[in-house]
Amino acid sequence: MAKEIRTIGVMTSGGDSPGMNAAIRAVARACSYYNVKCIGFYRGYQGMIENDYCEMNARSVRNIISTGGTILKSARSSEFRTPEGRKKAADNLKKAGVDAMVLIGGDGTFKGGQVFSEEYDIPVIGVPGTIDNDIAGTNFTIGYDTALNTVVEAIDKIRDTASSHDRLFFIEVMGRDAGFIALNSGVGAGAEEILIPEEDLGLDRMLESLKRSKRSGKSSSIVVVSEGDKIGKNVYELADYVTENMPDYDVRVTVLGHMQRGGSPTCFDRTLASRLCVKAVELLLDGEKNVMVGLINNEIVATNFDDGLKEDHSINKELLRISDILSV
């Protein structure tokens, strides 16, 4: 029989993403609605180890739904990877009276939570919060939509100067192991070429694509590059290669960097965070544990950690085909 849940802890871990505050708000207010105490841990697992937390209620999370970042801060904890670190965290949860945890983060957060739950029988529910959208078990992660809109807006502005000066811009976006941001923003912004880690297109193919664009009459081009793309060592090497082989192009590089993580979350991300976190609290109260919540075909579903962490969230190959067709 599942134990009664009287206090639920919440934390954000890993890279921050727009919508995390909306997620924290939803956990706190769902707990208040169901008459459950809520405790927020600062800096993820490290805060659990250091017993750094605050009590949260419906009023303490007012006016945060529209803000970026996370009021609970975020960190990666090397100490939590050790048995000694997890023991400290478990002891602190027990002292604080925490019966279950909502973990907002990515796959690393979920892997740590799964091990922790199995060792100390503490129910945990994972909520996917990462701009990379690289978690199986959900069509969308919290922050992904906002990051896409940030990137598309930046590319639109860069295109203005590219066309004004007949330039070729390489624009690097986040995505060390996944090309979701690059692929979708590239299609949305009308990029001539999109380079992602899932598809090693090769230098020759990229060069031929750019030459084809040049022959068709294009005087400027945009190439969106995921930071994890395998063609070159980095985006600057790609730019140098094109400069050597296509001297007629005035080549520039823009690395968007951490601006993609910031900013006020879109309505979609605020709504997604709210739906996922209310469901996370309800699942804990129903005795569920070791699952992550996600959005599949606009329905909130729960996926076992084992299944979610083993599967790959594959990119949409149809978008690659569409990109090739539209870049003529």
C-alpha positions as CSV (number, residue, x, y, z in Angstrom):
1,M,0.0,0.0,0.0
2,A,1.4,3.4,-1.0
3,K,2.3,5.7,1.9
4,E,0.3,8.8,2.5
5,I,1.8,11.9,0.9
6,R,1.7,14.9,3.2
7,T,4.7,16.9,1.9
8,I,6.0,17.2,-1.6
9,G,9.4,18.6,-2.5
10,V,10.2,20.3,-5.9
11,M,13.5,21.2,-7.5
12,T,14.9,22.3,-10.8
13,S,18.1,20.8,-12.1
14,G,20.5,20.9,-15.0
15,G,20.3,23.7,-17.6
16,D,17.6,26.2,-17.0
17,S,14.8,26.6,-19.4
18,P,12.0,29.2,-19.9
19,G,8.9,27.9,-18.2
20,M,10.6,26.4,-15.1
21,N,9.0,29.1,-12.9
22,A,5.6,28.3,-14.3
23,A,6.3,24.6,-13.4
24,I,7.3,25.5,-9.9
25,R,4.2,27.6,-9.5
26,A,2.0,24.8,-10.7
27,V,3.5,22.3,-8.2
28,A,3.1,24.8,-5.3
29,R,-0.5,25.7,-6.2
30,A,-1.5,22.1,-6.9
31,C,-0.2,21.1,-3.5
32,S,-2.1,24.0,-1.9
33,Y,-5.3,22.9,-3.7
34,Y,-4.9,19.3,-2.4
35,N,-3.9,20.5,1.1
36,V,-0.4,19.1,0.8
37,K,2.7,20.9,2.1
38,C,5.2,22.0,-0.5
39,I,8.9,22.5,-0.1
40,G,11.2,23.9,-2.7
41,F,14.9,22.9,-2.8
42,Y,17.5,25.4,-4.1
43,R,20.1,24.4,-6.7
44,G,18.6,20.9,-7.4
45,Y,20.3,17.9,-5.8
46,Q,23.0,20.1,-4.3
47,G,20.3,21.9,-2.3
48,M,19.0,18.6,-1.0
49,I,22.5,17.6,0.1
50,E,23.0,21.0,1.9
51,N,19.5,21.1,3.3
52,D,18.8,24.4,1.5
53,Y,15.1,24.8,1.1
54,C,12.1,27.0,1.6
55,E,8.4,26.3,2.3
56,M,6.2,27.3,-0.6
57,N,2.5,28.1,-0.9
58,A,0.1,29.5,-3.4
59,R,1.1,33.1,-2.6
60,S,4.8,32.6,-2.5
61,V,4.8,31.8,-6.3
62,R,2.7,34.7,-7.4
63,N,3.8,36.7,-10.5
64,I,6.4,34.2,-11.6
65,I,4.6,32.4,-14.4
66,S,5.8,35.0,-16.9
67,T,9.5,35.1,-15.8
68,G,12.4,33.2,-17.3
69,G,15.0,31.2,-15.3
70,T,14.1,29.5,-12.1
71,I,13.5,31.0,-8.6
72,L,14.8,27.8,-7.1
73,K,18.1,28.1,-9.0
74,S,19.7,25.2,-10.8
75,A,23.0,23.3,-10.6
76,R,24.6,20.1,-11.5
77,S,25.8,18.1,-8.4
78,S,28.8,15.9,-8.6
79,E,28.4,15.0,-4.9
80,F,24.9,13.5,-5.6
81,R,26.5,11.0,-7.9
82,T,28.2,9.4,-4.9
83,P,26.4,7.1,-2.4
84,E,27.5,9.4,0.4
85,G,25.9,12.4,-1.3
86,R,22.6,10.6,-1.8
87,K,22.6,9.5,1.8
88,K,22.9,13.1,2.9
89,A,20.1,14.1,0.6
90,A,17.9,11.3,1.9
91,D,18.6,12.1,5.5
92,N,17.7,15.8,4.9
93,L,14.4,14.9,3.2
94,K,13.5,12.7,6.1
95,K,14.2,15.5,8.6
96,A,12.1,18.0,6.5
97,G,9.3,15.5,6.4
98,V,9.3,15.2,2.6
99,D,7.4,12.2,1.4
100,A,7.9,12.6,-2.4
101,M,9.7,14.7,-5.0
102,V,8.9,16.5,-8.3
103,L,12.0,16.7,-10.3
104,I,12.1,19.3,-13.1
105,G,14.9,18.9,-15.5
106,G,16.4,16.7,-18.2
107,D,17.6,13.1,-18.6
108,G,20.5,13.5,-16.1
109,T,18.0,14.7,-13.5
110,F,15.8,11.8,-14.1
111,K,18.6,9.2,-14.0
112,G,19.7,10.6,-10.6
113,G,16.2,10.6,-9.4
114,Q,15.6,7.0,-10.4
115,V,18.7,5.8,-8.6
116,F,17.8,7.9,-5.5
117,S,14.2,6.6,-5.5
118,E,15.3,2.9,-5.7
119,E,17.9,3.3,-3.0
120,Y,15.6,5.1,-0.5
121,D,12.1,4.3,-1.6
122,I,11.2,7.9,-2.1
123,P,8.5,8.4,-4.8
124,V,9.7,10.8,-7.6
125,I,8.0,12.1,-10.7
126,G,10.0,13.7,-13.5
127,V,8.9,16.8,-15.4
128,P,10.9,17.4,-18.6
129,G,12.4,20.9,-18.6
130,T,15.1,21.4,-21.3
131,I,15.3,23.6,-24.4
132,D,16.8,20.7,-26.4
133,N,13.5,18.7,-26.6
134,D,15.6,15.5,-26.4
135,I,13.6,13.5,-24.0
136,A,11.5,10.5,-25.0
137,G,8.0,10.2,-23.6
138,T,6.9,13.7,-24.6
139,N,6.5,15.5,-27.9
140,F,7.6,18.8,-26.2
141,T,9.7,19.7,-23.2
142,I,9.3,22.9,-21.2
143,G,11.3,25.7,-22.7
144,Y,11.7,24.3,-26.2
145,D,9.0,26.4,-27.8
146,T,10.4,29.6,-26.2
147,A,13.9,28.8,-27.4
148,L,12.6,28.1,-30.9
149,N,10.9,31.5,-31.0
150,T,14.0,33.2,-29.7
151,V,16.2,31.6,-32.4
152,V,13.8,32.3,-35.2
153,E,13.6,36.0,-34.2
154,A,17.4,36.2,-34.1
155,I,17.8,34.6,-37.5
156,D,15.2,36.9,-39.0
157,K,17.2,39.9,-37.8
158,I,20.5,38.4,-39.1
159,R,18.9,37.7,-42.5
160,D,18.3,41.5,-42.8
161,T,22.0,42.2,-42.6
162,A,22.9,39.2,-44.7
163,S,20.8,40.3,-47.6
164,S,22.0,43.9,-47.2
165,H,25.6,42.9,-47.6
166,D,25.4,39.8,-49.7
167,R,26.7,37.7,-46.9
168,L,26.7,34.0,-45.9
169,F,25.9,33.6,-42.2
170,F,26.6,30.4,-40.2
171,I,24.4,30.6,-37.1
172,E,25.2,28.2,-34.3
173,V,22.3,27.2,-32.0
174,M,22.2,25.0,-28.9
175,G,21.9,21.2,-29.3
176,R,25.0,19.2,-28.3
177,D,23.4,15.8,-29.0
178,A,20.1,16.7,-30.6
179,G,19.2,18.9,-33.6
180,F,15.6,19.8,-32.7
181,I,16.2,23.5,-32.3
182,A,18.4,23.7,-35.4
183,L,16.0,21.7,-37.6
184,N,12.8,23.4,-36.6
185,S,14.1,27.0,-36.4
186,G,16.0,26.5,-39.7
187,V,12.8,25.5,-41.5
188,G,10.8,28.2,-39.7
189,A,13.4,30.9,-40.7
190,G,13.9,29.7,-44.2
191,A,17.5,28.6,-43.9
192,E,19.4,27.4,-47.0
193,E,21.1,24.6,-45.1
194,I,20.6,23.0,-41.7
195,L,23.4,20.9,-40.0
196,I,22.4,18.6,-37.1
197,P,24.3,15.9,-35.2
198,E,21.7,13.2,-36.3
199,E,22.6,13.6,-40.0
200,D,26.3,13.8,-41.0
201,L,25.8,15.5,-44.4
202,G,29.5,16.0,-45.0
203,L,31.5,19.1,-46.1
204,D,31.1,18.3,-49.9
205,R,27.4,18.1,-49.7
206,M,27.1,21.3,-47.8
207,L,29.4,23.1,-50.3
208,E,27.4,21.8,-53.2
209,S,24.2,23.0,-51.6
210,L,25.6,26.5,-51.2
211,K,27.0,26.5,-54.7
212,R,23.5,25.5,-56.0
213,S,22.0,28.4,-54.1
214,K,24.6,30.7,-55.6
215,R,23.8,29.5,-59.1
216,S,20.1,30.0,-58.6
217,G,20.7,33.7,-58.0
218,K,20.9,33.9,-54.2
219,S,23.3,36.6,-53.1
220,S,23.0,35.7,-49.4
221,S,22.4,32.5,-47.4
222,I,21.7,31.3,-43.9
223,V,23.2,28.1,-42.5
224,V,21.8,27.0,-39.1
225,V,24.3,24.7,-37.3
226,S,23.5,22.7,-34.2
227,E,26.5,22.9,-31.8
228,G,26.8,19.1,-31.8
229,D,27.0,18.9,-35.6
230,K,29.6,16.3,-36.7
231,I,30.8,17.9,-40.0
232,G,33.5,20.0,-38.6
233,K,35.3,20.6,-35.2
234,N,33.2,23.7,-34.8
235,V,31.2,26.3,-36.6
236,Y,34.3,28.5,-37.3
237,E,36.0,25.6,-39.1
238,L,33.0,25.2,-41.3
239,A,33.1,29.0,-42.1
240,D,36.8,28.8,-42.9
241,Y,36.2,25.8,-45.3
242,V,33.5,27.7,-47.2
243,T,35.7,30.8,-47.4
244,E,38.5,28.8,-48.9
245,N,36.3,27.1,-51.5
246,M,33.8,29.9,-52.2
247,P,35.8,33.2,-52.0
248,D,32.9,35.1,-53.6
249,Y,30.9,34.8,-50.3
250,D,31.5,37.2,-47.4
251,V,31.2,34.6,-44.6
252,R,30.2,35.5,-41.0
253,V,29.6,33.5,-37.9
254,T,27.0,34.1,-35.1
255,V,26.8,32.0,-32.0
256,L,23.5,32.6,-30.3
257,G,24.7,30.9,-27.1
258,H,22.9,31.2,-23.8
259,M,20.4,33.9,-25.0
260,Q,18.4,30.8,-26.1
261,R,17.8,29.8,-22.5
262,G,16.5,33.2,-21.3
263,G,13.4,35.3,-21.7
264,S,9.7,35.2,-20.8
265,P,8.2,31.8,-21.7
266,T,5.7,31.6,-24.5
267,C,2.1,30.8,-23.8
268,F,2.7,27.3,-25.0
269,D,5.5,26.7,-22.5
270,R,3.5,28.2,-19.6
271,T,0.5,26.0,-20.4
272,L,2.6,22.9,-20.9
273,A,4.4,23.5,-17.5
274,S,1.1,24.0,-15.8
275,R,-0.4,20.8,-17.2
276,L,2.6,18.6,-16.6
277,C,3.1,19.7,-13.0
278,V,-0.5,19.5,-11.8
279,K,-0.5,15.9,-13.2
280,A,2.8,15.2,-11.4
281,V,1.4,16.2,-8.1
282,E,-1.8,14.2,-8.7
283,L,0.2,11.1,-9.7
284,L,2.2,11.2,-6.5
285,L,-1.0,11.5,-4.5
286,D,-2.4,8.5,-6.4
287,G,0.7,6.4,-5.3
288,E,2.6,6.6,-8.6
289,K,6.4,6.9,-8.6
290,N,9.4,6.6,-10.9
291,V,7.7,8.0,-14.0
292,M,8.0,11.1,-16.0
293,V,5.0,13.1,-17.3
294,G,4.9,14.2,-20.9
295,L,2.6,15.5,-23.7
296,I,1.8,13.0,-26.4
297,N,-0.8,14.0,-29.1
298,N,-2.0,16.8,-26.7
299,E,-2.7,14.3,-23.9
300,I,-0.7,14.2,-20.6
301,V,0.8,10.7,-20.2
302,A,3.1,9.0,-17.8
303,T,6.2,7.1,-19.0
304,N,8.2,4.7,-16.8
305,F,11.7,6.1,-16.3
306,D,13.3,3.0,-17.7
307,D,11.4,3.3,-21.0
308,G,11.8,7.0,-21.3
309,L,15.6,7.0,-20.6
310,K,16.2,4.0,-23.0
311,E,14.3,5.4,-26.0
312,D,15.6,8.0,-28.4
313,H,13.4,11.0,-29.2
314,S,14.0,11.0,-33.0
315,I,14.0,14.0,-35.1
316,N,11.4,14.4,-37.8
317,K,12.9,13.2,-41.1
318,E,10.0,14.8,-43.0
319,L,11.3,18.2,-41.9
320,L,14.7,17.5,-43.5
321,R,13.0,16.6,-46.8
322,I,10.9,19.8,-46.6
323,S,14.0,21.9,-45.9
324,D,15.7,20.5,-49.0
325,I,12.7,21.2,-51.2
326,L,12.2,24.8,-49.9
327,S,15.9,25.8,-50.1
328,V,16.0,25.8,-53.9
